[in-house]
């Protein structure tokens, strides 16, 4: 019996000693960090306005795909399309259902659910007198997912939208390209794609997939104000 207990203890120790890769290029979405541990409830899930299929493919592309649990650059345990498992490293927790390889179908289901708080934030923040197109709503939901609900709610972009200055609001995407006090090329491209979507010009490629190359050219466009660090928000 003691031998069995010893072997089980050794097995558990090995499990906790497992090393997990760190993805240095994909930081967990700020909306997930802000809302971590909060229960969505069936009502919110059902009421959240859906995003377009091209928007979902765009988000999947920028979040990246990892079927096994990994640590993001901050040290948060993550899996799939940027799904946040815990606000600590994978080595320090029990992974439970995420101990095994994740299927892409399950990963997409998690992402759609993870987007609910951002979608609700846009719905609750944009004035009811503003009639957003599906592309405009999807672009704002994607943006809010990345920069965080609070950053969107306090943004010039939202103020302009509620003032029905839609063209001016579109120019705000390109401002949000800094993180950790430096401009990140990945954010430049991501904002260009969000702006392209917002303007209704983001289309799938010849085989029906999202291709970020169609919106990269917007990355060099002049911005409508000082650049903003997503870790700080608008001051």
Secondary structure, 3 states (H helix, E strand, C coil): CHHHHHHHHHHHHHHHCCCCCEECCCCCCHHHHHCCCCCCHHHHHHHCCCCCHHHHHHHHHHHCCEEEEEEECCCCEEEECCEEEECCCHHHCCCHHHCCCCCHHHHHHHHHHHCHHHHHHHHHHCCCCCCCCHHHHHHHHHHHHHHCHHHHHCCHHHHHHHCCCHHHHHCCHHHCCEECCEECHHHHHHHHHHHHHHCCCCCCCCCCCCCHHHCHHHHHCCCCCCCCECCCCCC
